[in-house]
Amino acid sequence: MLCGIVLVGSCVQWLTGMGFALVAVPALVLLLGSAEGVVLANCAAGAISVVGLAGGWRRVRPRAMVPLCVAAACTVPAGAWLARRLPEPALLVFMGALVTVAVALVMRGARVPALRGTKGAVAAGAAGGFMNSAAGVGGPPVSLYALNAGWTVREFVPNAQFYGVVVNAFSVAANGVPHLGVSRWALVVTGMAVGAGIGRVLAGRVPEKQARWLVLLLALTGGVTALGKGLWGM
């Protein structure tokens, strides 16, 4: 199950440039617990972003990425602090609600005038850093920023991967590395490698719109499930 979750998340990340956490975090949290699930998602998403960025780093926009990443670095410690102090049911509710609301906003294609220019980049980066370290899901604010900035998918993917490398590095530094045995790490690496291969093959065959909606539906299902489990536990 662990290998399958990571495989699907990795495939989604290669298809869309961002999405590992949205798809995998709710399932990883249900499987491994809130603390281990979030930090494993940080590690895996960061590693996938590093590999994905290797072929597209020339298309990164430093002017937009610097305020995004600096703002994220400032809020990551606050998210990690909150996650360590919330009981697991409350953290599940928090994470599930964040995922559900974020996916709903992205599905609607929300236009937010405040998420434009440098101030918009700072706001999106700050929200993303906090959400990433607290719940493992830092992509939706950056997606909304890119949507309001009018970026194309070709422009979005390398910049999203660059942001993923930076924000997940900060999150791992704040939260630590998951305590998994050698066999589990082997399953994670296998899932990442196989998922990347499948994602690269599908990227040229699956229409972008269909792939995007599939990711959002999977993420919405996971968010609602985590929310329900947290409420039940409380």
N, C-alpha and C positions, 0 to 999 in steps of 0.2 A: 504493500500500500504506500509506504514511504517513497519507494522508487517511482511508482506510478504518479503520485502527486507532483514530485519534482519534474518528472518527464513532461507532464502536461503543462506545468508552469514554464518550463524552459522552451517548449515548443511555441507557446503563446508569446513569450518575450521575443523570440526570433521573428515571429510573424508581424508583430506590431511595434517593436522597439521598447515597449513597456507593458507590463501586465503580469509578470511572474507573481508579484506579491498579491495583486487583486485576486488571482485565481487560486494560488497555493496557500496563502496565509491562513484563511479560515480553516482549511482542511488540516494544515500542519498543526494549528493550535488545538484542534479537536483530537488529533492523533498523539501529539507530544506534550501538550500542555501549553499554556500561554507564553511563559518565559522562553522555553526551548524553541517553540514554533516560530516566534518572532525573530529571534537571533539567527536561527537557521535560514529563514527567509532573507534576512539582511545579507548573510554570507553568500548564499546562492545567487541572489539577484545582483549583488556586486560583482561576483565572478563572471556571470553571464554578460554583464554590461562591459566589463574589461575586454572580453573576447570580441563582442560585437563592435566595440568602438575602434578596434584595430584597423578596420577597413574604411571607416568613415570619419576619422578624427579631423580631417581637413575641412569638413562642413560644419564643425562646431562654431557657434557664435559667441565669442568671448564677451562681447558687450552685454549680452543677455545673461550668460551663464555666471559671470562674476557676482552680480547682486543676488542671483538665485542661490548660489552655493554659499556665499558669506552669510546670508540670512538663515539658511538651513543649519550651518555650523553653530549659530547662536541659539537655536531652539532645540537641537538634538538633546542636550543635557536635560532640559526640562521634561521632554517626553520620556527619557529613560528614568528619570526620578519618579514620575507619575506611575509608570508601569511597575516599578519595584514596590510601590506602596499600595496599589490596588489589589484586593483579593481577586482570585482567578475568575469567579463568576462576574464580578463588576468589570474586570478587564475584557472578558468576552463580550459583555453588553456594549462597552465602549468601542471595542474594535468592530463588532458587527454593525453598530450604528454608523460608525465612520465610513465603513465600506459601502453600506447601503445608501447613505446620503450622497457620498461621492459619486457612486455609479449612477444614481438617479440624475445628478447634475450633469454628468458627462453625456448621458443618454439624451437629455433634453437639449444639449448643445448650448448650455447657459451662457448668455452674453453678459459679462460683468465689466462695466466701464472702468472700475477700480483696478482690474487686472490687465492694465496696459502700461507700456513704458517701464521706466526703471522702478517706479513705485509698485507697479503690478508685479514685477519680477521679485521684488523684496517680499511682498505679501505672499506670493505663491511659494517662494523658497522657505519662508518662515513656517508656513502651514505644513508644507511637505516634510521639512526636517522634524518637526514635532510629531506628526503622524507616523513617520517612518520609524523613529526610535521607540515610540509608545506602542504602536500597533503593527509595524512592519509594512505599512501601506503609505508610501509617500508620493506616488505618481499622480493621482487625480488632480491636485492643485497645479502641477506643472502642465498637465493635459489641458486644463481650463485656461491657463495662461497662454499656451500655444494657440488654442482655439481663438481666443480674443485678440491675439497678435496677428492672426491670419496666416500662420505657418502652414505650409503643405506637409504631407506625410514625409516626403523626402527630406525636408528641412528638420522635421520634428525628431525623427528616429535617432540620428547621431547626437543631437543635443540632449535627448532624453537619456541616452546611454551614458553620456558624459556626466549628467546630473546623477544618474544611478550609481556610477562609480564613486563619486564624491560623497553623496549623502549616506550610502551604505557603509563606506569606510568610516565615516564619523559615527554612525550608529553602532557598528561593531566595536569601535573603540570605547563607546559609552556603555554598551550592554555586555560586552565580552563575547566569547566564542561558545557555541553550544557544546554540551558535554555528551558527545555521541561516541559509541564504540567504533572500532575499526570496521566492523561489518556494516554498520549503518552508514558510515562515511563512504564506504565503497558503493552502497546502494545510491546514495545521493549523487556521487560523481557519475555513476553509470546513467542515472536518470537524466542528469544535465547533458551528458554527451549524446545520448540517444534522442532526447528532446530537441537538441540543437540541430541534429541531422535531419529529423523529420520537419522541423520548422523551416529550415533552409530549402528543403524540397517543396514544401507547400507554399512558401512565400511567392513563388512565381506562378502558382496554379489556382490558389484560392482568391477570389475577388476581395479586394481590401474591405469593402463595406460589410460583406458577410463575415469575414474574419473578426472585424471589430465588434460586430453585434454578438457573435458567439462568445468572445471574451467577456463582454459586459454582462451577458446573461449568466455565464458561469460564475462571475464575480458576485453578481446580485444573489444568486442561489447560496453561495458560500457565506456571504454577509448575513443574510436572513437566518441561515442555519446557526451560525455562531451567536447571533443575537438571541435566538430562541433558546439555545442551550444555556446561555448566561442568565436569562430571565428565569428559566426553570431552576437553575442552581441557586439563585437568590431566593 
